[in-house]
Amino acid sequence: MKVCNAHLLTHRERQIIECLAQGWTTKEIAGKLYISHHTVDSHRKNVCTKLGAKSSFQLGACAERLGLIIHDFTRPNQSWSF
């Protein structure tokens, strides 16, 4: 796996990672961001390529190291906006 570098990611790619970390499906992400599910898949593939992740687990681990995923266990089901 490559060294994780958050500067490689676009704002939209970061949004996709955040949604994935929340456990959203591709269809849910597409609806929330008003984009096609194909576009969500493309962003996910681009993020994996940029970060050198070969699996969703590696993608999540890298995103967590970069601080792109923030766990707030005091507020389950918290809502947030883009």
Backbone as numpy.savetxt, mean C-alpha at the origin, in Angstrom:
# Nx Ny Nz CAx CAy CAz Cx Cy Cz
15.70 -9.12 -1.74 14.87 -7.95 -1.74 15.75 -6.71 -1.74
15.37 -5.69 -2.51 16.12 -4.45 -2.57 15.99 -3.68 -1.25
16.86 -2.71 -1.08 16.74 -1.83 0.07 15.49 -0.97 -0.15
14.64 -0.91 0.85 13.40 -0.15 0.74 13.70 1.34 0.68
13.09 2.02 -0.27 13.29 3.45 -0.44 11.95 4.10 -0.75
11.38 4.78 0.23 10.06 5.39 0.08 10.04 6.49 -0.97
11.19 7.08 -1.26 11.25 8.17 -2.23 10.94 7.69 -3.64
11.00 6.41 -3.86 10.70 5.86 -5.18 9.20 5.82 -5.47
8.38 5.92 -4.44 6.94 5.72 -4.59 6.20 7.03 -4.84
5.18 6.93 -5.70 4.32 8.08 -5.93 3.30 8.19 -4.81
2.63 9.32 -4.75 1.59 9.52 -3.74 0.51 8.44 -3.86
0.10 8.14 -5.08 -0.95 7.15 -5.31 -0.49 5.77 -4.86
0.76 5.43 -5.13 1.29 4.13 -4.71 1.29 4.03 -3.19
1.58 5.11 -2.51 1.53 5.12 -1.04 0.10 4.91 -0.56
-0.85 5.52 -1.25 -2.26 5.33 -0.89 -2.66 3.87 -1.03
-2.21 3.24 -2.10 -2.52 1.82 -2.33 -1.95 0.97 -1.19
-0.72 1.24 -0.80 -0.10 0.49 0.30 -0.90 0.66 1.58
-1.31 1.88 1.88 -2.09 2.13 3.09 -3.39 1.34 3.08
-4.04 1.32 1.94 -5.30 0.59 1.82 -5.07 -0.91 1.98
-4.03 -1.42 1.36 -3.72 -2.84 1.49 -3.43 -3.20 2.94
-2.72 -2.31 3.62 -2.38 -2.56 5.02 -3.63 -2.60 5.89
-4.66 -1.90 5.48 -5.92 -1.90 6.21 -6.76 -3.14 5.89
-6.27 -3.94 4.94 -6.97 -5.17 4.58 -8.04 -5.01 3.52
-8.00 -3.89 2.82 -8.99 -3.64 1.78 -8.73 -4.51 0.56
-9.78 -4.89 -0.12 -9.65 -5.65 -1.36 -9.35 -4.69 -2.50
-8.93 -5.25 -3.61 -8.67 -4.44 -4.80 -9.92 -3.68 -5.21
-11.06 -4.34 -5.15 -12.32 -3.69 -5.53 -12.65 -2.54 -4.58
-12.42 -2.73 -3.29 -12.69 -1.66 -2.32 -11.77 -0.47 -2.54
-10.50 -0.75 -2.81 -9.53 0.33 -3.07 -9.95 1.10 -4.31
-10.30 0.38 -5.35 -10.71 1.01 -6.61 -11.90 1.94 -6.37
-12.88 1.48 -5.61 -14.05 2.30 -5.33 -13.72 3.53 -4.51
-12.87 3.38 -3.50 -12.49 4.50 -2.63 -11.71 5.56 -3.40
-10.84 5.12 -4.29 -9.97 6.06 -5.01 -10.51 6.45 -6.39
-11.68 5.91 -6.74 -12.33 6.22 -8.02 -11.43 5.87 -9.22
-10.85 4.67 -9.14 -10.02 4.17 -10.23 -10.43 2.73 -10.54
-9.98 2.21 -11.65 -10.27 0.85 -12.06 -9.51 -0.15 -11.18
-10.09 -1.34 -11.01 -9.36 -2.37 -10.26 -8.09 -2.78 -11.01
-8.09 -2.62 -12.32 -6.87 -2.90 -13.10 -5.77 -1.89 -12.74
-6.16 -0.65 -12.50 -5.20 0.37 -12.11 -4.63 0.07 -10.73
-5.46 -0.40 -9.83 -4.99 -0.79 -8.50 -3.95 -1.90 -8.63
-4.26 -2.90 -9.45 -3.31 -4.00 -9.66 -2.00 -3.50 -10.25
-2.08 -2.55 -11.18 -0.87 -1.99 -11.79 -0.02 -1.27 -10.75
-0.68 -0.48 -9.90 0.06 0.23 -8.85 0.73 -0.76 -7.90
0.00 -1.81 -7.53 0.56 -2.82 -6.62 1.79 -3.47 -7.25
1.70 -3.83 -8.52 2.84 -4.44 -9.21 4.02 -3.48 -9.29
3.74 -2.20 -9.57 4.81 -1.21 -9.64 5.50 -1.03 -8.30
4.72 -1.01 -7.22 5.29 -0.88 -5.88 6.19 -2.08 -5.59
5.70 -3.27 -5.88 6.51 -4.48 -5.64 7.81 -4.43 -6.43
7.74 -3.98 -7.67 8.94 -3.87 -8.50 9.91 -2.84 -7.92
9.39 -1.67 -7.57 10.25 -0.61 -7.05 10.92 -1.00 -5.74
10.19 -1.73 -4.90 10.74 -2.10 -3.59 11.39 -3.47 -3.59
11.31 -4.18 -4.71 11.93 -5.49 -4.81 11.20 -6.56 -4.03
9.93 -6.33 -3.75 9.13 -7.30 -2.99 8.60 -8.38 -3.93
8.76 -9.62 -3.51 8.29 -10.74 -4.33 6.99 -11.32 -3.81
6.50 -10.78 -2.70 5.25 -11.27 -2.13 4.56 -10.13 -1.39
3.29 -10.34 -1.08 2.56 -9.35 -0.30 3.17 -9.19 1.08
3.67 -10.28 1.63 4.32 -10.22 2.95 5.55 -9.31 2.90
6.39 -9.50 1.90 7.58 -8.65 1.76 7.19 -7.20 1.55
6.14 -6.97 0.77 5.67 -5.61 0.53 5.24 -4.97 1.85
4.47 -5.70 2.64 4.03 -5.18 3.93 5.18 -4.91 4.88
6.14 -5.83 4.92 7.30 -5.67 5.80 8.11 -4.43 5.43
8.31 -4.25 4.14 9.07 -3.10 3.67 8.32 -1.80 3.97
7.03 -1.80 3.71 6.21 -0.61 3.96 6.22 -0.25 5.45
6.21 -1.26 6.30 6.26 -1.00 7.74 7.60 -0.40 8.15
8.70 -0.93 7.61 10.03 -0.39 7.91 10.16 1.07 7.48
9.48 1.41 6.39 9.54 2.77 5.87 8.61 3.72 6.61
7.81 3.18 7.49 6.86 4.02 8.20 5.62 4.36 7.40
5.39 3.60 6.33 4.21 3.83 5.49 2.96 3.21 6.08
3.16 2.26 6.98 2.06 1.61 7.66 2.16 1.99 9.13
1.11 2.61 9.62 1.09 3.04 11.01 0.02 2.25 11.74
0.42 1.54 12.77 -0.51 0.75 13.55 -0.97 1.58 14.74
-2.26 1.75 14.86 -2.83 2.45 16.01 -3.79 1.49 16.69
-3.26 0.72 17.63 -4.05 -0.30 18.28 -5.03 0.28 19.30
-4.90 1.58 19.57 -5.83 2.22 20.50 -7.13 2.60 19.81
-7.14 2.66 18.49 -8.32 3.07 17.76 -8.63 2.07 16.64
-9.15 0.92 16.96 -9.51 -0.03 15.91 -10.60 0.54 15.02
-10.58 0.15 13.76 -11.56 0.61 12.78 -11.55 2.12 12.61
-10.41 2.74 12.80 -10.34 4.18 12.64 -10.58 4.56 11.20
-11.17 5.70 10.99 -11.38 6.18 9.63 -10.32 7.23 9.34
-9.94 7.34 8.10 -8.95 8.32 7.69 -9.25 8.70 6.26
-8.75 9.82 5.88 -9.03 10.28 4.52 -7.73 10.56 3.79
-7.85 10.72 2.49 -6.68 10.99 1.65 -6.57 12.46 1.48
